[in-house]
Amino acid sequence: MPRVNKPVHLIEFETMLLGRHSHLFNPRTRQTGGRLDRSAYLLLSRIEMDGPMSIGQLSDAFGLDASTLNRQTAAMLRAGVVERIADPDGGMARKFSITAEGKHRLDADRADYTQGLGRVLENWTPEEVAAFAGFLTRFNSDIERLDGHPWPRP
């Protein structure tokens, strides 16, 4: 099948700028304990979706080595946003569960992100926002397919 010439360079440029502009919808600090770092936000979001997870499960989900996850979860334990619990299913490995503080901070950060995105998209119609969300879902799903680490969606 012949390849169609696609203006992929335009997407590369815009995704580069998206990273640069993330400060517009992600305040750097909050008076309620500060913003979660990127890894904590992602790990907490995944644990929220899947329930308590072990280092092995997190490694499989994110494609990261155990030493990286041990460092990240140790920082999260120190921050009080996760706790180690016995496996609810009776397995040997201990799992990480979100604490009340972790849930509070995750919800607060998510609200900040959503509010900031609302400001960015305030002049968009609901149909435009839905179409953009659909394209982002497809884009992320294709990345996940190639990466082999699908993300659960509600």
N, C-alpha and C positions, 0 to 999 in steps of 0.2 A: 504494500500500500504506500503510495507516495506521500511524503510529508508536506503538509500545507504550511507555508510561511506564516507564522503567527508573530505578532508584535510582543513577544514575551519580555523584551527589554523594557517595555513600558510598565509592566507589573513589577519587575525587579526594582525599577526606580521608585515606584509608588510604595512598595513594601519597605524599602530603605527609609523613605520619608516617614512612614507610619511609625516606625520605631523611634524616630527623632521627635515626633509630635506626641508621644504617649504621655508626656507630662501634662498635657492639656486636660486629660481625663483621668489622671492618676496623681492626686496630690502627694507631695513628697512626705509630709508629716501630718499627723492628726493628734489632737490632744488626748485621745483615748488609747495611748500606748504605742502610737506610731504605726506606720504602714507595714504590712507583712512584706518580706522580701519575695522576689519572684518565685524562688523554689518552694518556699512555704505556702504561698498562694496556690501554686499548682498542686503540690502534694495534698494540702488540705481539701482542695476541690475534688481531687480524685477519691480520697478517703470518704468524703461526704457522699459521693456518688455510689461507691462500692461497699461502704462499710469498713470496719477495721481490716487493716492489711499488714502483712509481715514484710520484712525487708525483701524477701524473695519475690513476693507478689508485686511490690513496688518496683523491683528491678525488672520484672517481666513487663509491667505496665509502661514503664518509662524508657526501657532500654538502657538503663544506667547500671554501672557496676555497684556492688554492695558497699565498697568503701566510700564512694560518693554519697550514697544514700545514708550510710551510717553517720557521716559528718552532718548532712542536712537534718536528719531526724534528731541527732544529738542537740543541735542548735534549737530545734523546735521543742524538744523536751525542756531545755533550759528556759525557753521563753514561756513555757506553760501552755502551749497551744495544742500539744498532743500528750498522751500518756500511754504507757505500755500496759497491755492487758493480756490475760490468758486468752487463747483462741476460743471464741464462743462456740466453735464447732468441735472442740475437743482435740485439735491438733497440737503438736509439740511446740511449734514456733509461737513466740509471743507476737502480738500484733499491736499496731499503733491505732489509737482511737482519738478522735477530736475531743478536747476538753470543752467545757462551757466557755472558757476564755477564748479558745481557738475558734469556736463557732461564732462567738460575738465579733471577734476581729475579722474573720472571713466575711461575715455578713456585712460589717461596716465597710470593708474594702470593696466588696462587690457593689454596695450601694453607691460608694464614691465613683467607681468605674461607670456604673449605669447613669448616674447623674451627669458625669462629665460627658459621656457619649450623647446623652440627651441634649446637652448644650451644643455639641458639635453638629448634631443632626436636627436641630430645632426647625430648620427651614425645609426639611425633607417631608414629603407626604408619607402617610403610613404605608402606602403601596411601595414607595421607593425604599423605605427602611426594610420592609419584608423582602423585597427583591435582593437587596444588598446582603441581608442575613442569609438568604438562600444561596447566593454565590459564595459567601464565606464558608457556609457549611459544606458545600461541594468542594471548595478549595482545600479546606482542612481534611475532609474525608479522603480526598485523593492523596494528600501528603501522608496520612495515616496508613492508607493502603500500601503505598510504596515503602514506608518505614516499617510496617508490620506491627505497629502499636496503636490499634484503634482506641479511640476515647469513647466511653459510654455517653450517650446523650439521653436526656429525659424524654 
